[in-house]
Amino acid sequence: MAKIEILLEVQLGEYELLNSKLEEWKKNPGQEWLTMADYEPWQNALKALEEAQREFDAHIATRAA
């Protein structure tokens, strides 16, 4: 469970960073667009979190059977 908590914190941090970049862009729409380099850390953190959740669910399923 600690792994999921750590990954949740990482994903939340990446989300907040991406969101702050988006809010900054909304204030100054003439500036450079967000790029994949801005988006990828959040996406990678989300994928890691989803994988950990699947592992945890599988673990729970074996214990419940």
Stockholm file with secondary structure:
# STOCKHOLM 1.0

chainA/1-65         MAKIEILLEVQLGEYELLNSKLEEWKKNPGQEWLTMADYEPWQNALKALEEAQREFDAHIATRAA
#=GR chainA/1-65 SS CHHHHHHHHHHHHHHHHHHHHHHHHHHCTTSCCCCHHHHHHHHHHHHHHHHHHHHHHHHHHHHHC
#=GC SS_cons        CHHHHHHHHHHHHHHHHHHHHHHHHHHCTTSCCCCHHHHHHHHHHHHHHHHHHHHHHHHHHHHHC
//
